Amino acid sequence: MMDFLTDYAGLLAALAVAGLFAGLAAGLFGIGGGVVIVPTLFFLLSTMGYEETAMHVAVATSLATIILTSIRSVMAHHKRGAVDWDIIRGWSPWIVLGAILGMLAAGYFSKQVMLAIFGSILLLFAAQFYFGRPGWTLASEMPKGPVRAGIGTFNGALSAIMGIGGGTLGVTLMTLCGVVMHRAVATAAGWGVAIGLPGAIAAIIVGWGREGLPPFSAGFVNLPAFALISVFTVLMAPVGAALAHKLNADRLRRLFGILLAVVSARMLLQAAGL
């Protein structure tokens, strides 16, 4: 383990910075941090020579880190009375189902397919962050019945394939269904556990014994990256949650949207082999 720490000191430092930013983003925007962690891990692991498994490891490790981040973030929001536990209870079973199905499928996708999916959806997120308005609504309440089952399963599957918490899709869904922004951010943070835990377990199972994995990996989950990023995301998530209740985040959302667009473009170029 000491050799790993010595040889990859730069990698570990980069993971620490990514963890700080991911935790801050998780609490501030309710996005789970995966949109920061996955690209960071992918590019770092690719430069270290693990190109073929880098995207799968990045996604799976991100899912594992989201578990602790989401717990910490939702607890911080709960203290402010902002979490709608009825939404979490009603949607979680379908999100769990989707997360398991999504990660089992992702385990057999090629690197190019994973990059194309992540880059394309990330571009949509970038547009939402930059152009979206909290006041936009399509319905007066959250869907129920078969519609909830379908949307919840799709949310869980897509989130697991991308290695992101439910907040990235959940905040958009909730605000479009009339949930106020602060409550949507707080509640969506709770969806991360429903995605991260079953998704990470499925990633360990489907990735077990694969060739070309980085050192100290359990299936597709890289344990040193998981441990280091988790520490810093857990520390920063409450800070982001506190800022979410104090700041007008419109300018920050637009800047973050620009960053996501740049990252998306680079990943799409990688998927195209350019």
C-alpha positions in Angstrom: 0.0 0.0 0.0 2.9 2.4 0.8 4.3 1.8 -2.7 0.9 2.8 -4.2 0.8 6.0 -2.1 4.3 6.9 -3.2 3.9 6.1 -6.9 0.5 7.7 -7.3 0.8 10.8 -5.0 -0.2 13.0 -7.9 -3.3 10.9 -8.5 -4.3 10.9 -4.9 -3.9 14.7 -4.7 -6.1 15.1 -7.8 -8.7 12.7 -6.2 -8.7 14.8 -3.1 -9.4 18.0 -5.0 -12.1 16.2 -7.0 -13.6 15.0 -3.8 -13.7 18.6 -2.3 -15.4 20.0 -5.4 -17.8 17.0 -5.8 -18.9 17.3 -2.2 -19.5 21.0 -2.5 -21.4 20.5 -5.8 -23.5 17.7 -4.2 -24.7 19.9 -1.4 -25.1 23.1 -3.4 -26.8 21.7 -6.5 -28.1 18.3 -5.2 -26.2 16.5 -8.1 -24.4 13.8 -6.1 -21.0 14.8 -7.3 -20.7 12.1 -10.0 -20.6 14.7 -12.8 -17.3 15.8 -11.3 -15.9 12.4 -10.1 -16.6 10.4 -13.3 -14.7 12.6 -15.8 -11.9 13.2 -13.3 -11.4 9.5 -12.6 -11.7 8.6 -16.3 -9.0 11.0 -17.5 -6.7 10.2 -14.6 -7.0 6.4 -15.1 -6.6 6.7 -18.8 -3.3 8.6 -18.5 -2.1 5.8 -16.2 -2.7 3.2 -18.9 -6.1 1.7 -17.9 -7.9 3.0 -21.0 -10.1 0.0 -21.5 -11.5 -0.1 -18.0 -11.2 3.5 -17.0 -14.8 4.5 -17.7 -16.3 1.5 -16.0 -14.1 2.0 -13.0 -14.9 5.7 -12.9 -18.6 5.1 -13.0 -18.6 2.3 -10.4 -16.3 4.1 -8.0 -18.4 7.3 -8.3 -21.5 5.3 -7.4 -19.8 4.0 -4.3 -18.7 7.5 -3.1 -22.2 8.8 -3.7 -23.6 6.6 -0.8 -21.8 8.5 1.9 -22.1 11.8 0.2 -25.9 11.5 -0.1 -26.3 10.4 3.5 -24.3 13.3 4.7 -26.1 15.8 2.4 -29.6 14.6 3.1 -28.9 14.7 6.9 -27.8 18.4 6.6 -30.9 19.3 4.6 -33.1 17.4 7.0 -31.9 19.5 9.9 -33.3 22.5 8.0 -36.7 20.7 7.4 -36.3 20.7 3.7 -36.5 17.0 2.8 -39.8 15.5 1.5 -39.6 11.9 2.9 -42.8 10.9 1.2 -41.2 11.4 -2.2 -38.1 9.5 -1.1 -40.1 6.5 0.2 -42.5 6.4 -2.8 -39.8 6.6 -5.5 -36.9 4.7 -3.9 -38.0 1.1 -4.8 -38.2 1.9 -8.5 -34.9 3.8 -8.4 -33.2 0.8 -6.7 -34.6 -1.5 -9.4 -33.4 0.8 -12.2 -29.9 1.2 -10.6 -29.4 -2.6 -10.5 -30.6 -3.1 -14.1 -28.5 -0.1 -15.4 -25.3 -1.2 -13.8 -25.7 -4.8 -14.9 -26.1 -3.6 -18.4 -23.3 -1.1 -18.2 -20.9 -3.9 -17.2 -21.1 -5.2 -20.8 -21.0 -1.9 -22.7 -17.8 -0.9 -24.5 -15.8 2.1 -23.4 -17.0 4.0 -26.5 -20.7 3.4 -25.6 -20.1 4.5 -22.0 -18.4 7.6 -23.1 -21.0 8.5 -25.7 -23.9 8.0 -23.2 -22.1 10.0 -20.5 -21.0 12.8 -22.8 -24.4 13.1 -24.4 -26.4 13.3 -21.2 -23.9 15.5 -19.6 -24.4 18.0 -22.5 -28.1 18.0 -21.7 -27.3 18.7 -18.0 -25.0 21.5 -19.0 -27.9 23.1 -21.0 -30.2 22.7 -18.1 -27.8 24.3 -15.7 -27.1 27.2 -18.0 -30.5 27.8 -19.6 -32.9 26.2 -17.1 -35.2 28.3 -14.9 -36.5 27.0 -11.5 -39.9 28.4 -12.4 -40.5 26.1 -15.3 -43.2 23.5 -14.5 -45.0 20.8 -16.5 -47.2 19.4 -13.7 -48.5 20.5 -10.3 -47.4 17.3 -8.4 -45.0 14.4 -8.7 -46.3 11.4 -10.8 -47.7 8.3 -9.2 -48.7 4.8 -10.1 -47.3 3.3 -13.3 -45.8 6.6 -14.5 -43.8 6.9 -11.3 -42.6 3.3 -11.7 -41.5 3.9 -15.2 -39.8 7.3 -14.6 -38.2 6.0 -11.3 -36.8 2.9 -13.0 -35.4 5.0 -15.9 -33.9 7.5 -13.5 -32.2 4.8 -11.5 -30.9 3.0 -14.6 -29.5 6.1 -16.4 -28.0 7.5 -13.1 -26.2 4.2 -12.5 -24.9 4.0 -16.1 -23.5 7.5 -15.7 -22.3 7.0 -12.1 -24.3 10.0 -10.8 -26.6 10.5 -7.9 -30.3 10.9 -8.4 -30.1 14.6 -7.8 -28.9 15.4 -11.3 -32.1 14.0 -12.8 -34.2 14.3 -9.7 -33.9 18.0 -9.2 -35.0 18.7 -12.8 -37.9 16.3 -12.4 -39.1 17.7 -9.1 -38.9 21.3 -10.1 -40.8 20.6 -13.3 -43.5 19.0 -11.2 -43.9 22.0 -8.9 -41.5 21.2 -6.1 -39.7 24.4 -5.0 -35.9 24.4 -5.7 -34.6 24.1 -2.2 -36.9 21.3 -1.4 -36.1 19.5 -4.6 -32.3 19.8 -4.0 -32.8 18.4 -0.4 -35.0 15.6 -1.4 -33.0 14.5 -4.5 -29.9 14.2 -2.3 -31.7 11.3 -0.6 -32.1 9.4 -3.9 -28.3 9.0 -4.1 -28.3 6.1 -1.6 -31.0 4.3 -3.6 -28.8 4.5 -6.7 -25.2 4.3 -5.2 -25.6 1.3 -2.9 -27.3 -1.2 -5.3 -25.3 0.2 -8.2 -22.0 -0.2 -6.5 -22.8 -3.8 -5.4 -23.8 -4.7 -9.0 -20.6 -3.1 -10.3 -18.5 -5.2 -7.9 -20.3 -8.4 -9.1 -20.3 -7.7 -12.8 -16.7 -6.4 -12.8 -15.2 -9.2 -10.7 -12.2 -10.8 -12.3 -12.1 -8.5 -15.3 -8.6 -7.9 -16.8 -7.0 -4.5 -17.0 -8.3 -3.1 -13.7 -6.3 -0.6 -11.6 -4.6 -1.9 -8.4 -6.8 -2.5 -5.3 -10.1 -2.8 -7.2 -13.1 -4.9 -6.1 -14.8 -5.5 -9.4 -15.1 -2.1 -11.1 -14.9 -0.2 -7.7 -11.4 1.1 -7.0 -11.0 1.1 -3.3 -8.3 3.8 -2.8 -10.2 6.2 -5.0 -13.4 5.4 -3.2 -11.9 5.9 0.3 -10.1 9.2 -0.6 -12.9 10.8 -2.5 -15.5 9.7 0.1 -13.6 11.5 2.9 -13.5 14.8 1.1 -17.0 14.7 -0.3 -18.5 13.9 3.1 -16.6 16.8 4.6 -17.8 19.3 1.9 -21.4 18.2 1.4 -22.7 20.0 4.5 -20.9 23.1 3.4 -22.6 23.0 0.0 -26.0 22.3 1.6 -25.5 25.4 3.9 -24.6 27.6 0.9 -27.6 26.3 -1.0 -29.8 28.0 1.6 -27.9 31.2 1.7 -26.8 32.0 -1.9 -28.5 33.0 -5.1 -27.0 30.2 -7.2 -28.0 31.4 -10.7 -24.5 32.6 -11.6 -22.9 29.6 -10.1 -25.3 27.3 -12.0 -24.4 29.0 -15.3 -20.6 28.7 -14.7 -21.1 25.1 -13.7 -23.1 24.5 -16.9 -20.2 25.9 -19.0 -17.8 23.6 -17.2 -20.0 20.6 -17.9 -20.3 21.5 -21.6 -16.5 21.5 -21.9 -16.1 18.2 -20.2 -19.0 16.7 -22.3 -17.3 17.8 -25.5 -14.0 16.2 -24.6 -15.7 12.9 -23.7 -17.7 12.8 -26.9 -14.5 13.4 -28.8 -12.9 10.5 -27.0 -15.9 8.3 -27.8 -15.5 9.2 -31.5 -11.8 8.3 -31.3 -10.6 11.9 -31.9 
